[in-house]
Amino acid sequence: MYTIKVRSKFSSAHNLRGHKGKCEALHGHNWNVEVAVSSAEVDDMGMVLDFTELKKILNETTGDLDHKYLNEIEYFKEVNPTSENIARYVYEKILFKNPDLKISEVIVWETDTSSASYSA
């Protein structure tokens, strides 16, 4: 199995409803998002997918989150904007627009040392 990965960044604010700690208050992060796409085969050039194309797909998705208050985005009005749920949001949004991609994992880094991932 071949796997390629790209990263993107965005900055946003959120608060975690019902947290009972510091994260219940409005605060922000400089998020890092990594998406991995896998394939059993490569194309005639020896690629799963051109990195440039995958970066474009990821940047379009994270661009919708950049400099936003996540709790006001329709998806997160009902779903708490945790790192776990942001990873799922990115996964689902990319897959919706690119149903032929075999996304193996989306990882969302909230800090340099804390991340959450989603895979189906």
C-alpha positions in Angstrom: 0.0 0.0 0.0 1.3 3.5 -0.9 0.4 6.5 1.2 1.1 10.2 0.6 0.6 12.9 3.2 0.3 16.7 3.0 -0.2 19.4 5.7 -2.0 22.7 5.9 -2.4 25.3 8.5 -5.3 27.5 9.6 -6.0 29.8 12.6 -9.4 29.9 14.3 -11.2 30.4 17.5 -13.6 28.1 19.3 -15.0 27.1 22.6 -16.0 23.7 23.8 -19.6 23.6 25.0 -20.0 21.8 28.3 -16.2 21.4 28.9 -16.1 22.6 32.6 -12.6 23.8 32.2 -10.4 26.4 30.5 -11.5 25.3 27.0 -15.1 26.2 27.7 -14.0 29.9 27.3 -13.4 31.4 23.8 -9.8 30.7 22.7 -7.8 30.2 19.6 -5.3 27.9 18.0 -3.0 27.7 15.1 -4.1 24.4 13.8 -2.0 22.0 11.6 -4.0 19.5 9.5 -2.5 16.5 7.8 -4.3 14.3 5.3 -3.1 10.9 4.1 -4.3 9.3 0.9 -3.5 5.6 0.2 -3.6 3.4 -2.9 -2.6 -0.1 -3.7 -1.2 1.1 -7.0 0.5 4.1 -8.5 -0.2 5.8 -11.8 2.0 5.7 -14.9 4.3 8.3 -13.4 4.7 6.3 -10.2 2.4 8.6 -8.0 -0.6 7.9 -5.9 -1.6 11.6 -6.5 0.4 14.7 -7.2 1.3 16.4 -3.9 0.2 19.7 -5.5 -3.3 18.4 -6.2 -3.7 17.0 -2.7 -2.4 20.3 -1.1 -4.9 22.2 -3.2 -7.8 20.0 -2.0 -6.7 20.3 1.6 -6.1 24.0 1.4 -9.6 24.6 0.0 -11.1 22.8 3.0 -8.9 24.4 5.7 -9.5 27.8 4.0 -13.1 27.6 4.9 -12.1 27.4 8.6 -9.3 30.0 8.6 -9.8 33.1 10.8 -13.3 31.9 11.7 -15.1 31.3 15.0 -15.7 27.6 14.5 -18.8 27.5 16.7 -20.6 29.7 14.1 -19.9 27.3 11.2 -23.1 25.4 10.4 -21.6 22.0 11.0 -20.3 23.0 14.5 -23.5 24.6 15.7 -24.6 21.1 16.7 -21.3 19.3 16.8 -18.8 20.5 19.4 -15.7 21.8 17.6 -13.1 19.5 19.3 -10.0 18.4 17.5 -11.6 15.0 16.9 -14.7 16.6 15.3 -12.6 19.0 13.2 -10.7 16.0 11.8 -14.0 14.3 10.9 -15.3 17.5 9.3 -12.2 17.8 7.1 -12.3 14.1 6.2 -16.0 14.3 5.2 -15.7 17.5 3.3 -12.8 16.3 1.3 -14.5 13.0 0.5 -17.7 14.7 -0.4 -15.9 16.8 -3.1 -13.5 14.0 -4.1 -15.4 10.7 -3.7 -12.6 8.7 -5.5 -9.9 9.6 -3.0 -9.1 6.8 -0.5 -8.4 9.0 2.5 -6.6 6.8 5.1 -6.5 9.4 7.9 -6.9 13.1 8.8 -4.9 14.3 11.7 -5.6 17.7 13.4 -2.9 19.1 15.6 -4.2 21.6 18.2 -0.7 22.2 19.5 2.8 20.9 18.8 2.2 18.0 21.2 -1.6 17.3 21.0 -3.5 15.9 18.0 -6.6 13.9 17.1 -7.3 11.8 14.0 -10.2 10.5 12.1 -10.4 7.6 9.6 -13.3 5.6 8.4 
